[in-house]
Amino acid sequence: MKLYDAAMPAPNPRRVRMFLAEKNIADVPREQVNLRAGESRSPELMAKNIFGGIPFLELDDGTVIGESLAICRYFEELQPQPSLFGTSPLEKATIDMWCRKMELNFMVPVGQVWIHGHPLTAKLIAQVPEAADFNRTRLGQFYPVLDSHLANNDYIAGANFSVADIVALSVMDFACDLVGVPYDAELLNIKRWHELLRARPSAAA
């Protein structure tokens, strides 16, 4: 198999790298793709992965798994321990729920600010500043809700670290370090969680 990766601060490739580090799976061959140079849209890679996204996993028989959470799920099935998708029906459903909430309510608005409000992407597309402003407002509403949730939960999906935390951290660092939409300093529950997650060795993957 081969993992097509991108060594840059993009949330989706980082999810898989962190997941593999948590699983202590180090023997997956990788090919680095230069996203800024448009390599993911090359005819060769588009023939493998029709939507042109990174990461994607190519299996030995040519099968391609092209979404970060699907790649993580594949490795979870190959190596169930330590469990990051949950073990009981309730735990699995709760983790899936929070992964979805993090993607829709957090990653989507961060992505829209990145696309329509960042100088780097201004060189690539015709930006719509109103879209960036609208999604900054969405994030201003989201962060206090997340902070309230973390007041009663050590991790995103409850008492235990899970893939939902990996999803959230990959977006949080992207939002804070590159996109320029961090949470307010007084949101101490997010701060506690963020520092806890950044301290994990896998966060450096």
MARRO-936637 format. One record per residue (C-alpha): residue number from 1; x, z, y. Coordinates in steps of 0.02 Angstrom, whole numbers. Example, Ala and Ser with C-alpha at 12.3 -4.5 7.8 and 13.67 -1.06 7.14 Angstrom:
residues 2
pos; X; Z; Y
1; 615; 390; -225
2; 684; 357; -53
//
This chain:
residues 205
pos; X; Z; Y
1; 0; 0; 0
2; 49; -16; 182
3; -14; 75; 337
4; -16; -28; 496
5; 21; 99; 633
6; 58; 102; 819
7; 190; 220; 886
8; 106; 254; 1053
9; -14; 388; 1116
10; -172; 303; 1052
11; -299; 421; 971
12; -344; 322; 815
13; -169; 293; 743
14; -124; 472; 783
15; -273; 536; 682
16; -204; 458; 524
17; -26; 514; 556
18; -82; 694; 584
19; -197; 690; 432
20; -57; 628; 320
21; 59; 762; 389
22; -70; 897; 351
23; -84; 828; 174
24; 106; 819; 160
25; 92; 636; 112
26; 253; 557; 172
27; 279; 410; 56
28; 158; 284; 132
29; 252; 127; 189
30; 215; 88; 371
31; 228; -61; 485
32; 231; -30; 671
33; 118; -142; 777
34; 152; -165; 962
35; -20; -149; 1041
36; 41; -184; 1218
37; 113; -349; 1159
38; -52; -395; 1076
39; 19; -397; 900
40; -141; -324; 826
41; -229; -484; 880
42; -103; -600; 800
43; -175; -728; 678
44; -81; -643; 535
45; -155; -471; 567
46; -328; -536; 614
47; -333; -622; 445
48; -309; -452; 365
49; -416; -347; 484
50; -552; -451; 566
51; -588; -331; 711
52; -405; -320; 760
53; -394; -131; 771
54; -253; -15; 727
55; -230; 78; 613
56; -278; -7; 454
57; -225; 22; 274
58; -187; -125; 159
59; -194; -82; -25
60; -88; -165; -158
61; -230; -282; -210
62; -255; -341; -30
63; -405; -231; 7
64; -407; -172; 188
65; -477; -8; 253
66; -489; -29; 440
67; -555; 131; 521
68; -454; 289; 547
69; -581; 410; 472
70; -609; 295; 324
71; -421; 291; 294
72; -418; 481; 302
73; -565; 491; 182
74; -473; 377; 59
75; -322; 492; 57
76; -434; 644; 43
77; -506; 572; -117
78; -332; 533; -184
79; -267; 706; -141
80; -411; 830; -119
81; -303; 980; -75
82; -290; 1045; 55
83; -468; 995; 91
84; -494; 928; 268
85; -667; 852; 243
86; -744; 1009; 167
87; -789; 1063; -9
88; -969; 1124; -8
89; -1115; 1011; 40
90; -1143; 1112; 200
91; -960; 1111; 249
92; -946; 924; 220
93; -1102; 889; 322
94; -1046; 1004; 463
95; -875; 922; 474
96; -952; 748; 471
97; -1073; 802; 608
98; -934; 865; 721
99; -826; 712; 693
100; -973; 608; 752
101; -1006; 720; 901
102; -823; 711; 953
103; -824; 522; 942
104; -988; 491; 1035
105; -982; 629; 1165
106; -795; 639; 1194
107; -698; 487; 1136
108; -822; 360; 1206
109; -820; 426; 1386
110; -631; 452; 1382
111; -613; 274; 1322
112; -724; 208; 1460
113; -623; 299; 1593
114; -465; 227; 1514
115; -536; 50; 1514
116; -618; 50; 1684
117; -517; 177; 1783
118; -334; 173; 1733
119; -199; 69; 1819
120; -126; 10; 1653
121; -289; -68; 1593
122; -322; -142; 1765
123; -188; -270; 1720
124; -286; -324; 1566
125; -471; -328; 1610
126; -592; -340; 1757
127; -630; -155; 1781
128; -799; -84; 1830
129; -756; 72; 1933
130; -936; 135; 1922
131; -918; 145; 1733
132; -764; 254; 1752
133; -852; 367; 1877
134; -1006; 384; 1767
135; -900; 435; 1618
136; -797; 558; 1719
137; -963; 641; 1755
138; -1006; 639; 1570
139; -841; 726; 1531
140; -875; 854; 1666
141; -1034; 896; 1572
142; -956; 888; 1399
143; -810; 1006; 1424
144; -914; 1162; 1463
145; -1023; 1128; 1311
146; -869; 1116; 1201
147; -799; 1274; 1279
148; -961; 1367; 1241
149; -956; 1306; 1060
150; -776; 1364; 1040
151; -821; 1537; 1104
152; -897; 1572; 933
153; -791; 1457; 823
154; -605; 1460; 789
155; -606; 1273; 755
156; -717; 1125; 796
157; -820; 1134; 636
158; -818; 1323; 615
159; -696; 1447; 542
160; -577; 1324; 459
161; -463; 1186; 520
162; -530; 1014; 472
163; -520; 830; 509
164; -642; 864; 652
165; -501; 956; 740
166; -385; 808; 713
167; -515; 692; 791
168; -539; 809; 939
169; -354; 841; 969
170; -309; 657; 966
171; -438; 626; 1104
172; -397; 785; 1201
173; -213; 744; 1217
174; -254; 564; 1263
175; -377; 625; 1396
176; -260; 756; 1468
177; -91; 671; 1455
178; -128; 488; 1488
179; -304; 452; 1549
180; -305; 592; 1678
181; -470; 678; 1634
182; -417; 853; 1577
183; -530; 1003; 1554
184; -537; 1134; 1691
185; -411; 1276; 1676
186; -547; 1408; 1674
187; -617; 1341; 1510
188; -518; 1468; 1412
189; -596; 1435; 1242
190; -542; 1253; 1247
191; -371; 1308; 1308
192; -354; 1430; 1162
193; -405; 1298; 1036
194; -295; 1165; 1117
195; -140; 1274; 1112
196; -179; 1323; 933
197; -191; 1142; 879
198; -38; 1085; 974
199; 63; 1220; 888
200; 29; 1146; 716
201; 180; 1049; 648
202; 66; 901; 610
203; 26; 881; 795
204; 198; 805; 819
205; 166; 669; 690
//
